[in-house]
Amino acid sequence: MLRISCNNFRMISVLAMVFCSQQVLGQEKDPCESSNACIGMVIDSGDPVLIQMGQEMSKLVTDKQAGTVVKPTAGPIANVGRLLSRENAGLSVVPSDMLQYTVRSDDPKLRKAKDYLRFIMTIGRKVVHVVARKDIARLEDLAGKRVVMGPDNTASWVVSNNILHLRGVTPSQRLQLKPPEGITAVLTDQADAAFLIGDAPMEKLVAMRESAEFGPHVDQVHMLELKFPLKDTGYKSATVNYPGFAENIETVAILPTLVSYDFTRKSTRYYRQRCSELAKIGETVRSRLEELRASGHKQWSATSWEIEAGNWQKDSCFFGTGAQQVSIAQIRYPKSRRNCKRNHLRQSTCPH
């Protein structure tokens, strides 16, 4: 008879749980040699398209000495906070108007984001739709009204607050609802207007015209035009057409933007290391971008290296012009902050 001790049984159970959890989560073996060999790329977990594009980029630039690893987050505001922390996070995707939001933040650290974050490229675009009751004719009429802004920390929350601030509009309520609930709130008179970012929510609203329950209510709402000076706002002009509902309406679009932490700010070994790694990653992405456009998500075809929106500064490490770049082979640094302190190194040289 086979006998298994309690200790052995517990060990087998633990190993089984670990193995199964990795299979369920779809985790792959980390291609990096150490926990800090890859640069963390923090991306909103609620945006599956950006998560996919981040993973495609990480797969493209996989290197045991200079790669990236996607880290899902709670949203763009959390992305900025993590880039500015000492976490291994040096890349992120945020709305192109992100700096307009952080400069007004109550958090003094977030207010300094402009000094620490740098532009790499824009990745596609997302059209901003503002749907309101038909008695509301323009954006300025939302003053004192109930407006669906999107959940806190989402791109919708950032964009809607920025646009209302830009136009000097203060609503009576800023409702933090997801798009489906936001649409229902407007149609059932629980809200006066809603910001809908991207095509999917708007397409859902238009499709509801065929619904016996909501069809008559859809006819009572319309899409507001968004026309205002766009220089340094983070937006691009856009025109949308939804036959029978909103035809040739002028509005604006937000550009998802790949940004980096500015590793030229210091001349420590760690900062020079990260700058060199970004240079290698940048060279790979620029030279192989057509591969991403051919086999990756369709939004890779809408990427741009030009600073088309917002008041960003271009990252010098990613584009190979960073003054502090050094050969990766010349530098070795501790795998963790614990080892860093144990070796009595200066804190500024420990992982960012």
C-alpha positions in Angstrom: 0.0 0.0 0.0 1.3 3.5 -0.9 1.8 5.7 2.2 2.0 9.4 1.9 2.9 11.5 5.0 0.9 14.5 5.9 3.9 16.8 5.2 4.3 15.3 1.7 0.6 15.6 1.1 0.7 19.2 2.1 3.7 19.9 -0.2 2.0 18.2 -3.1 -1.1 20.2 -2.6 0.8 23.5 -2.5 2.6 22.7 -5.7 -0.6 21.7 -7.3 -2.3 24.9 -6.3 0.6 27.0 -7.7 0.7 25.1 -10.9 -3.1 25.3 -11.4 -3.2 29.0 -10.6 -0.6 29.7 -13.2 -2.5 27.7 -15.8 -5.8 29.5 -14.9 -4.3 33.0 -15.1 -2.5 32.1 -18.4 0.9 33.1 -17.0 3.9 32.5 -19.1 7.5 32.0 -17.9 9.2 35.4 -17.3 11.7 35.8 -20.1 13.8 38.2 -18.0 16.7 37.0 -16.0 15.7 38.9 -12.9 12.6 40.7 -11.6 14.1 44.1 -12.7 15.6 43.2 -16.0 12.3 44.0 -17.7 10.8 47.5 -17.6 7.3 47.4 -16.2 4.6 48.7 -18.5 1.5 49.7 -16.5 -1.7 49.7 -18.5 -5.4 50.0 -17.5 -6.8 46.5 -16.9 -10.2 47.8 -18.1 -9.0 48.4 -21.6 -8.4 45.0 -23.3 -7.2 46.6 -26.5 -4.4 48.4 -24.8 -3.5 45.4 -22.7 -3.3 43.3 -25.9 -1.1 45.9 -27.6 1.2 46.1 -24.6 1.5 42.3 -24.6 2.3 42.3 -28.4 5.0 45.0 -27.9 6.4 43.0 -24.9 6.6 39.9 -27.1 8.3 41.8 -29.8 11.0 43.3 -27.6 11.6 40.2 -25.4 15.2 40.2 -24.4 16.9 38.8 -21.3 18.6 42.1 -20.7 16.2 44.7 -22.0 12.5 43.8 -22.3 9.1 44.9 -21.0 6.4 43.2 -19.0 2.8 44.3 -18.8 1.4 45.2 -15.4 -2.4 45.7 -15.3 -3.7 48.6 -13.2 -6.8 50.3 -12.0 -6.6 53.0 -14.6 -4.6 55.9 -16.0 -4.5 57.9 -12.8 -3.0 54.8 -11.1 -0.6 54.5 -14.0 0.9 57.9 -13.4 1.1 57.2 -9.6 3.0 54.0 -10.2 5.4 55.6 -12.8 6.2 58.2 -10.2 6.7 55.6 -7.4 9.8 53.3 -6.8 8.0 50.4 -8.4 9.6 48.8 -11.4 7.4 50.8 -13.8 9.0 52.8 -16.6 6.4 52.7 -19.4 2.6 53.3 -19.5 -0.3 54.1 -21.8 -2.4 57.2 -20.8 -4.8 59.6 -22.5 -3.1 62.3 -24.5 -4.7 64.9 -22.2 -3.4 63.3 -19.0 -1.1 66.2 -18.1 -4.1 68.5 -18.2 -5.6 66.4 -15.5 -2.6 65.8 -13.3 -1.7 69.5 -13.1 -5.0 70.1 -11.2 -4.6 67.1 -8.9 -4.9 67.5 -5.1 -1.9 65.1 -4.9 1.3 67.1 -5.0 3.2 64.1 -6.6 0.7 63.9 -9.5 1.0 67.6 -10.1 4.6 67.1 -10.9 3.9 64.5 -13.6 4.8 66.9 -16.4 8.4 67.1 -15.1 8.9 63.3 -15.0 6.9 61.8 -17.8 7.9 61.8 -21.5 6.2 61.1 -24.8 7.0 58.1 -27.0 4.1 57.6 -29.4 0.4 57.8 -29.9 -1.5 54.5 -30.4 -4.7 55.1 -32.4 -7.6 57.3 -31.3 -10.8 57.2 -29.4 -13.7 59.6 -30.3 -15.4 61.5 -27.5 -19.2 61.4 -27.7 -21.4 63.5 -25.4 -25.0 62.4 -25.5 -27.7 64.6 -23.9 -31.4 65.4 -23.8 -32.6 67.3 -26.8 -33.3 70.4 -24.8 -29.6 70.7 -24.1 -28.1 72.3 -27.2 -24.4 72.8 -26.4 -21.8 71.7 -24.0 -22.0 74.9 -21.9 -25.7 74.0 -21.1 -24.4 71.2 -18.9 -23.7 73.7 -16.2 -25.7 72.7 -13.1 -26.8 69.4 -14.8 -26.3 65.7 -13.9 -23.5 64.4 -16.1 -22.2 60.8 -16.4 -18.4 61.1 -16.3 -17.4 57.4 -16.1 -16.0 55.6 -13.1 -13.2 57.3 -11.1 -9.7 56.6 -12.4 -10.8 55.7 -15.9 -9.9 57.4 -19.1 -13.5 58.5 -19.4 -13.3 60.2 -16.0 -10.0 62.0 -17.0 -11.3 63.1 -20.4 -14.7 64.3 -19.3 -13.4 66.3 -16.3 -10.7 67.9 -18.6 -13.2 68.9 -21.2 -15.7 70.4 -18.8 -12.9 72.3 -17.0 -11.6 73.5 -20.3 -15.0 75.0 -21.2 -15.6 76.3 -17.7 -18.6 74.1 -17.1 -19.5 72.9 -13.6 -22.2 70.2 -13.4 -24.4 69.7 -10.3 -23.5 66.0 -10.2 -20.6 64.0 -11.6 -22.0 60.5 -11.9 -19.4 57.7 -11.9 -21.2 55.1 -14.0 -19.9 52.7 -16.6 -21.1 53.2 -20.2 -24.1 50.8 -20.2 -25.4 52.2 -16.9 -24.6 55.7 -18.1 -26.6 55.3 -21.3 -29.6 53.9 -19.3 -29.4 56.8 -16.8 -29.7 59.4 -19.6 -32.6 57.4 -21.3 -34.5 57.1 -18.1 -34.0 60.7 -16.9 -31.6 59.8 -14.1 -28.9 61.9 -15.8 -29.0 64.8 -18.3 -26.0 63.8 -20.3 -23.2 61.2 -20.6 -19.6 61.1 -21.9 -19.0 58.0 -24.0 -15.4 57.3 -25.1 -14.8 55.1 -28.1 -17.1 53.6 -30.7 -18.5 50.7 -28.8 -20.8 52.5 -26.3 -22.2 54.8 -29.0 -22.9 51.9 -31.3 -24.8 50.2 -28.5 -26.9 53.3 -27.9 -27.8 53.6 -31.6 -28.7 49.9 -31.7 -31.1 50.5 -28.8 -33.3 52.4 -31.2 -34.7 49.0 -32.2 -35.6 48.1 -28.6 -39.3 48.2 -27.7 -38.3 49.3 -24.2 -35.7 52.0 -25.0 -36.4 52.9 -28.6 -38.8 55.8 -27.9 -36.3 57.2 -25.3 -33.4 57.2 -27.8 -35.3 59.6 -30.0 -35.3 62.0 -27.1 -31.5 62.4 -27.0 -28.9 63.6 -29.4 -25.1 64.1 -29.6 -23.6 67.4 -28.8 -20.9 69.0 -31.0 -17.6 69.7 -29.4 -15.9 72.6 -31.1 -13.2 74.6 -29.4 -9.5 75.6 -29.9 -7.5 72.4 -29.7 -3.9 73.7 -29.4 -2.1 72.0 -26.4 -5.3 70.5 -25.2 -4.5 66.8 -25.9 -7.3 66.4 -28.5 -7.7 66.1 -32.2 -10.7 67.1 -34.2 -13.0 64.3 -35.4 -16.3 64.0 -37.3 -18.7 61.1 -36.7 -21.6 59.8 -38.6 -24.3 57.5 -37.1 -27.1 57.5 -39.8 -30.5 58.4 -38.4 -29.0 59.6 -35.1 -25.9 61.8 -35.4 -24.8 62.7 -38.9 -21.6 64.5 -39.6 -21.2 65.8 -36.0 -18.0 67.6 -35.2 -16.3 66.4 -32.0 -12.9 65.6 -30.6 -10.8 62.4 -30.2 -8.4 61.4 -27.5 -5.1 59.7 -28.4 -3.9 56.8 -26.2 -0.3 57.7 -25.6 2.7 55.5 -24.8 4.8 57.4 -22.3 7.9 56.7 -20.2 9.5 57.9 -17.0 12.4 60.3 -17.7 15.5 58.3 -16.9 17.8 61.2 -17.9 16.9 63.1 -14.7 19.8 61.5 -12.8 23.2 60.1 -13.6 23.1 57.1 -11.2 24.0 53.7 -12.4 20.4 52.6 -12.2 19.1 55.5 -14.3 21.8 55.1 -16.9 20.9 51.4 -17.1 17.2 52.0 -17.6 18.0 54.7 -20.3 20.1 52.2 -22.2 17.4 49.6 -22.0 14.8 52.0 -23.3 17.1 52.9 -26.1 17.4 49.2 -27.1 13.6 48.7 -26.8 13.0 51.8 -28.9 15.4 50.7 -31.6 13.5 47.3 -31.8 10.0 48.9 -31.9 11.0 51.5 -34.5 12.7 49.0 -36.8 10.0 46.3 -36.4 6.9 48.4 -36.2 5.6 47.0 -39.5 5.5 43.5 -37.9 3.2 44.8 -35.2 1.0 46.5 -37.9 0.9 43.3 -39.9 0.2 40.8 -37.2 -0.9 42.8 -34.1 -4.1 44.7 -33.2 -5.4 47.0 -36.0 -4.7 50.1 -33.9 -0.9 49.6 -34.5 -1.7 51.0 -38.0 -2.8 54.3 -36.4 0.4 54.8 -34.4 2.4 58.0 -34.7 5.9 59.2 -33.5 4.8 62.8 -33.8 3.6 64.8 -30.7 0.2 65.5 -32.2 -1.6 66.4 -29.0 -0.9 67.8 -25.5 2.1 69.5 -24.1 4.4 66.5 -23.9 8.2 66.4 -24.2 9.7 63.6 -26.3 11.6 60.9 -24.4 15.3 61.0 -25.3 16.2 57.5 -24.0 13.7 55.6 -26.2 14.8 57.5 -29.3 18.5 56.9 -28.6 19.5 60.5 -27.8 19.7 60.2 -24.0 22.9 61.8 -22.7 23.3 59.3 -19.9 23.2 56.1 -22.1 25.8 53.4 -21.4 26.4 49.9 -22.5 24.1 47.4 -20.8 27.0 45.0 -20.4 29.0 47.5 -18.4 26.4 47.7 -15.5 25.1 45.2 -13.0 22.7 46.2 -10.3 21.0 44.3 -7.4 17.9 42.3 -8.2 15.9 43.8 -5.4 15.9 46.8 -3.1 16.6 44.5 -0.2 19.9 43.4 -1.8 20.5 47.0 -2.7 20.4 48.1 0.9 22.3 45.0 2.1 25.1 46.0 -0.2 25.1 49.5 1.2 24.5 51.2 -2.1 23.0 54.6 -2.3 19.2 54.6 -2.4 19.2 56.5 -5.6 20.9 53.6 -7.4 18.3 51.1 -6.3 15.4 50.0 -8.7 13.0 52.8 -9.6 
